[in-house]
Each structure stands twice: as structure tokens, then as C-alpha cells.
Amino acid sequence: MTGSEVPHSFRLAYVPGVTPSKWVRIWNERLPDVPLTLVAVSPTEAFGVLRAGGADAGFVRLPVDRDDLSAIPLYTETTVVVVPKDHLVAAAEEVSTEDLADEIVFHPLDDTLAWEQLPGKPAIERPATTADAIELVAAGVGVLVVPQSLARLHHRKDLTYRPVSDAPASRVALSWPQEETTDLVEEFIGIVRGRTVNSTRGRTPTPPQPKAKRKRPETGTGGAGGGGGAQRKSGSGKSGAGKSSSGRPAAGKNPRGASGGPKGGKGAKGGKPRRRS
């Protein structure tokens, strides 16, 4: 596909422990006409589903084969050991792999941690799934080291977990087939990376509009607004009373508008005598 065709839905695969609800909510807000379908897959079958076209993109755990799949690493999880609540490990805030040397540590077939050397003692038989290993831990047979999200997913009241300081960590990534980078895949990549609606790839941003220029007042000698401002009228108007055309007080006129001289001056005697009370 070139990306020009818009399918009726978007299929998103996800492995156990990943919670895609936040991204699904944003998708539904931005593309309400394109329903998003979730496809739950196991870690061992996730890449096969993407290659076979069973999903347009998926949340997987690294490593990813980059020959035909693209991947964007998203976050790294804390690794923990799951133990019964009455186990000695439960009394510690954090442990190391050396603290598990005498423990039977289960290594399920769907384990996603890249161990160089497995901690503890191996079990007689590897559990098929992480869920099976959890059941064995609850039975007191051994312990299990997993990403924290899986410990939360398989939470039981009789179990607890503690961080393992030197265990390998699991990294979650968004992956999709390289030759199927459609417009909808680009949209979802933008959502996962936190792009806003206007900055999402594939959308043409609105060009900035030029600011309107301020209209300068007309220059001239006549009319309102001429000469940079309104001129006062001379003659009978109130604003021009007592002034000549030059702007100076007219001869014989009191600039304060009184008929006589300044208050308290000689001219004040010529006025009407005050009546004594």
C-alpha cells in the first residue's frame, strides 16, 4: 500500500503487560470515523502477526528484526522477582541476582528477558507461559523474574514482587512492517510520540496569515484629520474663544475668560461691591 487508500479500521496488536488504552482514547478523539481494533498476541507470535498482515502495527518487546520491521522504542520496564508474601525476599526493598542463587527460578517459554546467564537454579521443566509460572510460584515451588507490568497483570493476593537491581530490562516498542507504512500508521506514530493535531505527520499545517497593515492617517492642511490631528476652529466655537488664528490670546481679552484682570488685582475693584452680611 502507498498510504493513499484509507482502510475501514486500524488493527493494533499488543503483547501482555502493555496497556494501550491511553493511545486508543486519543485515536478515537482524532479519527472517530476509523475504528481501532485491538489484537491481543503473545510475545512469541507478535512479529508473525505483523508480517502476515494480522495487524497494522503493534506494541512488542525488543529486540525486533529490522530487516523487514520498523520499530520505535518507547520505554524500559523495571524487572522484578515474584515471590510468595511470606518469602524472605519480601522483607527486602530490592534484591540482586546473587540473592536468588539458592532459589529455583522459572524460565517460561514466553520469557522476554535477554539473559546472558540465568539466575538461581533451573526448574526440571520450563513452564509454557508466564501465567503457568505464576501458578507454580503461588504453590511455593520457586520464584519468577519478569517485567513489572507482567507482575501486575498476574497479580494475586498471596504474591508480591521486589525489584532486581542487576537483571536485564525489557523494552517496549511500537513496530510495523516497513513496506506497510500507511497514512494511518503515521497517524498512530504521531499519537504515540505525543504530536498535536496540527503537528502530526501527514497533515498540512495551516500557513500563517499576514498581519493587516495599520492605515496611516491622511496628511494635509484641510479637513478633519489633516495635519496629523483635528484643528481647532476660530470664531464662535467654544474651543476657539479668546484666541486669534495664530493661537495667541486676542487683544483685550482675559486669557482666563474673566471680564476683569487677575483675581486680587486692581481690576477687581471695578466690580460690583460685596454686600455685607
N, C-alpha and C positions, 0 to 999 in steps of 0.2 A: 504493500500500500504506500502511496505517496503522501498521504495525510490529507488529501483533498476531500476524500469521502468521509462522511460522518456516520459511524455506526449507531445503532439504536440504543446501545448501552455500553458501559465500560466495566470490564471484569477485572477485579483486583484480588490477587491471591495473597495469602498471609500465613506465616508459619506460627505454631503455638508460641504464646508469650507476647506476641506483638498485638497491640490494641490500636486498630486503625480508626476508631470512632471519631477522633478529632478531625482527621483529614476528610473523612466521609461527610461529616456535617458541613465543612466548608465547600466541598464539591456540590452538595445538594443546594447550597445557597447560590453558588455561582452558575451552575449548569442544571437548573431544575428540570429541563426537558430531556436530559440524558441520564437515565437511572444508572446507579452504580451497584453492581452485583459483587458481593464478597464470596471468595472461594477459599475455604479452609483447606490447607495442604500440610502434609508432614514435611520436615526438613529434607528427607531423602527424596521426595517426589516433587519438590517445589520447582526445580530447574527443568524437569521433564515437562511439567505442565506449561511453563512459559514457552519452551521450544515447540511444543505441539499445538500452540495456539489456544490452550485452555484458559488463558488469562492474558490480558493486555499488559499488565505489569504486576509486580508482587513484592511484598516485604519478605526478604530472605535473610539468612545469616551468611556472612562471609566465611570462606572465600568464594568468589564467583569466577567461573571460566569466562575470561574476557575475549575469547576467540569469537564468540557469537552473541554474547550477552553484555549489555551495558549495566553499570551499577553506580549508584551514588551512596557512599557510606553516610549513615545518619547519626548513629550514636553507639557508644560502647557500654555494655552492661557490667554491673558488678557480679562477680562469681561468688556463690555461697555453697555451704555444705548443709544438707538437710539431715537432721537427726531427730530422734525422739526427745520430747521435752525433758525427760529425766536423765538424758545423756550428760556426761561430763563436759562435753563441748558447749552445752547450753549455758554453762556458767561463765564462759568467756565472751568478751566483746568481739574478738577476732582471733582467727587461728591461721596456722600455716600448714602446708602440705606435710611437714615433718610431724605435726601434731596428729596426723591421721595415719602414721606409719603402721600402727598396730590394728587398724580398722579394716574390715572388708569394705572396699569402695566399689560400688556398682558402676559399670561402664555400659550403659544401654546401647543398642544398635543405632538409635537415632541421636546419639550424643553429638553435640555441636561444638565442643571444646577441642581445640587443636593441642592435644597433649604431646609433649616430647617424651615424657616418662609418666606413666600413670601412678598416682599416689596410692599408698596403702597396699592391702593385699587383694589380689583379684578374686572374684567370685568363681565358683565352679562353672557356672553358665551365665552368659551375658543376657540380661533382660531384653526383650524385644523392643520395648518402648520405655520412655521416661515414666509414664503412668504406672507401668508394671514395677519399675524400680522403686517408686514411691510406696507401693503396697508392701514391698519387701522391707523397706526402712521402717514402716509402721509396725511390722511384725518383729522388729528388733534384730533382723538378720545382718544388717550392715548400714552404711551411710551412702549418700549420693551427693556429688558435686555438680551443680548446674548453674546456668544464668539465673539471676534473681527473679526475673519475670516468670520463669518456669516454676520456681519455688512458690511464687504467689498463685500461679494458675492452679497448682495441685495442692493448695493449702488444706491442711487438716488440723483439727483442734489438738490432736495428740502429737503434732510435729512442730518443729521450729527450725530456724536456719541462722547461720552466722557467716559473715564474710571470710573468704580465704585470701589472704594477702598476696600470695605468690602464685596463684593459679592463673592459667591463661583466661583471657576475657573473650566474651562473644560480642561481635559487632553486627549490628543490624543495618541492612542496606535496602534501597529501592532498586529493583532490577527489571529489565525488559529486553526483548530481542532487539539486537542492533538494527536489523532491517525492518523493524516494525515501529519506528519512532513516529507515531502518528500525531496529529494535532491534539488529540485527547490525551495522549501520553505526555506531551509537552505541557498541557494544562495541569495535569496531575503533578508533574515535576515542579511546576511553579507553586502549587499549593503546598507541597511538602517543604519546599525551600523558603516558604513564607513570603512569596511575592504578593503584592497587592493586585487588585483587578487591573489597574492601569499599567502596571509594570510587567505583567505576565507575558512570557514569550508567546509570539503568535498573534498578539493583539497590537494594532496600530495605535499608538498614543495620540491623543488629540493635540494638534500643534498649538503652540501658544499664540494667542490673539494679540495683534499690535495695539498698543495703548493709543487712545484717541488724543490728538494734539489739542492743547488748550488754544482757544480762539483769542487772539490778542485784540484789545480794544482799538477801534479805528482812531487814527490820528487826524487832526485837522483843527481849524480855528472856529468853525461854526457848528451849531447843533449840540445835542446832548452827548456827552462822552468825548467831544472834541478837545484836543489839547491835554489829554491824559486825565480829564476829570470834568465834572459839571461846573460851569461858570456861574457866578452869582449875577443876578440881574440888577442893573441900576435903575433907579426911578422909584416907582411907588411900591415895589415889593418890600417886605419886611427885612429880608436879608441884605438889601442894598441901601436901607435908610441911613442917612447921615454920612454917606461916603460918595466921593466923586468916582468918576470912571477909572481913576488911577489907583483907587483903593485907599487914599488918604482921607482923613476926616474933612468934610466940607467946611468951608469958611463960615464962621459964626455959629457953628453947631457944637454942642457939647458932646464929646465922644461917649459919655456915659448915658446920653439920652435924656438928661435933666434940662430944665429950662434955664437955670442959673448956672453959677460957677460951681466949683467943687464944694462938697459938704463942709461946712465950717468956715468957708471963705467969706469975702466981703459981699459977694453977690447974694449971700443968704439973707442979708438984712432987707433986701428989696421985696422979700416975700411977705405973705400975709402974717400979721403979728399973731403970736400964740395967745390963746385965751387962758387966763389963769383960773385954776380950779379953786 
